[in-house]
Amino acid sequence: MELAYLHTRPEQYARLKAECADFIVKENLGYEMSGDGEFVAVKVRKTDCNTLFVGEKLAQFVGISERNMGYAGLKDRKAVTEQWFCLHMPGQPTPDFRSFQLEGVDILEVTRHNRKIRTGSLEGNHFEILLRGAKETDELNVRLNNIKQCGFPNYFTEQRFGRDGHNLTQALR
């Protein structure tokens, strides 16, 4: 797949996501948790972990069906990401997550919330991206200034378009 370039094709290349810590994503829901309600809200930090797998393990840990678990969006696996999951647990006490163990996952916060976190219900994500192997040049500095002023397309490689470009095909329908 040939991707479009907003600021022309770059003269040099750099490595993206050489290590998980090179790509940090912090979810911004745009609202605070209510502190009470039918949902247990769990904020996690994931390193090299798939969102769906972590959500499944959280649901199993508290003994609920995966369909009673929600999150605002899928995050990159090869990254360090922070995001919220919610677990529908009406009338049940808030579980103690100190014994939850999953490699690459840290529980950062647990609280209650009055509604389910649904896919797309976030203000945005904050990214910290380290590119390895780039050489500082005048062209690179001009490009970075253009990006600061104009932004850039909301994709990194083909991942935004889904497996085999399926998301793009679906959007064109």
FENTAWO-V45469 format. One record per residue. RES is the residue in one small letter. PSI is psi in degrees with one decimal (none if undefined). NEAR is the number of other ideal C-beta (glycine too) atoms within 12 Angstrom. Layout:
BEGIN
res=RES psi=PSI near=NEAR
res=RES psi=PSI near=NEAR
END
This chain:
BEGIN
res=m psi=127.0 near=17
res=e psi=118.0 near=9
res=l psi=147.6 near=19
res=a psi=151.1 near=15
res=y psi=123.4 near=15
res=l psi=-36.1 near=17
res=h psi=38.8 near=21
res=t psi=161.7 near=11
res=r psi=133.2 near=13
res=p psi=153.0 near=22
res=e psi=-18.9 near=16
res=q psi=168.0 near=16
res=y psi=159.1 near=14
res=a psi=162.5 near=20
res=r psi=129.5 near=17
res=l psi=132.5 near=23
res=k psi=39.1 near=25
res=a psi=-34.1 near=17
res=e psi=155.0 near=18
res=c psi=-40.2 near=23
res=a psi=-8.5 near=19
res=d psi=-12.3 near=26
res=f psi=100.8 near=31
res=i psi=130.0 near=26
res=v psi=125.3 near=33
res=k psi=119.5 near=25
res=e psi=139.0 near=34
res=n psi=102.8 near=20
res=l psi=-29.0 near=30
res=g psi=6.4 near=16
res=y psi=161.2 near=17
res=e psi=154.2 near=16
res=m psi=145.7 near=25
res=s psi=-24.9 near=18
res=g psi=-10.1 near=15
res=d psi=165.1 near=15
res=g psi=-177.0 near=22
res=e psi=-10.5 near=22
res=f psi=137.1 near=34
res=v psi=121.8 near=43
res=a psi=127.9 near=41
res=v psi=119.2 near=41
res=k psi=127.9 near=32
res=v psi=156.3 near=36
res=r psi=124.0 near=29
res=k psi=136.3 near=41
res=t psi=118.0 near=27
res=d psi=43.4 near=25
res=c psi=143.4 near=30
res=n psi=132.6 near=23
res=t psi=-47.3 near=31
res=l psi=-40.6 near=21
res=f psi=-45.0 near=25
res=v psi=-43.5 near=37
res=g psi=-42.2 near=37
res=e psi=-44.4 near=24
res=k psi=-37.2 near=29
res=l psi=-44.0 near=41
res=a psi=-44.1 near=28
res=q psi=-41.7 near=19
res=f psi=-40.0 near=29
res=v psi=-1.9 near=30
res=g psi=35.8 near=16
res=i psi=164.0 near=26
res=s psi=149.7 near=16
res=e psi=-29.3 near=22
res=r psi=-14.0 near=12
res=n psi=16.8 near=25
res=m psi=142.6 near=34
res=g psi=163.5 near=35
res=y psi=160.0 near=38
res=a psi=-25.5 near=31
res=g psi=158.5 near=26
res=l psi=139.9 near=28
res=k psi=157.4 near=37
res=d psi=140.7 near=32
res=r psi=-51.9 near=22
res=k psi=75.7 near=26
res=a psi=172.5 near=36
res=v psi=116.8 near=30
res=t psi=148.0 near=39
res=e psi=129.2 near=35
res=q psi=162.4 near=41
res=w psi=142.2 near=44
res=f psi=149.4 near=52
res=c psi=144.3 near=38
res=l psi=120.4 near=41
res=h psi=111.2 near=30
res=m psi=60.1 near=28
res=p psi=135.4 near=18
res=g psi=4.2 near=10
res=q psi=150.0 near=16
res=p psi=156.8 near=11
res=t psi=123.4 near=24
res=p psi=155.4 near=23
res=d psi=109.3 near=13
res=f psi=5.8 near=26
res=r psi=-25.6 near=10
res=s psi=1.7 near=10
res=f psi=122.0 near=25
res=q psi=122.0 near=13
res=l psi=124.2 near=25
res=e psi=130.3 near=13
res=g psi=3.6 near=21
res=v psi=129.2 near=31
res=d psi=134.3 near=23
res=i psi=121.6 near=28
res=l psi=-33.9 near=21
res=e psi=144.4 near=22
res=v psi=130.2 near=30
res=t psi=-173.4 near=25
res=r psi=157.4 near=26
res=h psi=153.0 near=33
res=n psi=2.3 near=20
res=r psi=159.5 near=19
res=k psi=140.4 near=25
res=i psi=118.5 near=35
res=r psi=155.1 near=19
res=t psi=129.2 near=18
res=g psi=-6.6 near=14
res=s psi=61.6 near=22
res=l psi=155.1 near=25
res=e psi=-35.1 near=15
res=g psi=-172.1 near=16
res=n psi=145.3 near=27
res=h psi=128.8 near=18
res=f psi=140.3 near=25
res=e psi=115.3 near=16
res=i psi=127.0 near=25
res=l psi=121.5 near=20
res=l psi=127.7 near=24
res=r psi=140.0 near=16
res=g psi=3.0 near=14
res=a psi=141.6 near=22
res=k psi=134.9 near=15
res=e psi=121.2 near=14
res=t psi=167.5 near=14
res=d psi=-41.5 near=12
res=e psi=-42.1 near=18
res=l psi=-43.5 near=21
res=n psi=-39.6 near=14
res=v psi=-44.9 near=17
res=r psi=-44.0 near=26
res=l psi=-39.4 near=19
res=n psi=-39.8 near=13
res=n psi=-41.4 near=18
res=i psi=-41.1 near=18
res=k psi=-39.0 near=12
res=q psi=-37.9 near=12
res=c psi=-13.4 near=12
res=g psi=-164.8 near=10
res=f psi=162.7 near=21
res=p psi=147.3 near=15
res=n psi=62.8 near=14
res=y psi=152.3 near=20
res=f psi=109.0 near=22
res=t psi=-160.6 near=18
res=e psi=-8.5 near=16
res=q psi=-30.3 near=25
res=r psi=-25.4 near=21
res=f psi=1.8 near=23
res=g psi=173.0 near=17
res=r psi=129.2 near=13
res=d psi=26.7 near=12
res=g psi=16.1 near=18
res=h psi=-40.6 near=16
res=n psi=-38.2 near=18
res=l psi=-45.1 near=19
res=t psi=-43.5 near=13
res=q psi=-38.8 near=12
res=a psi=-29.6 near=11
res=l psi=-13.8 near=9
res=r psi=none near=7
END
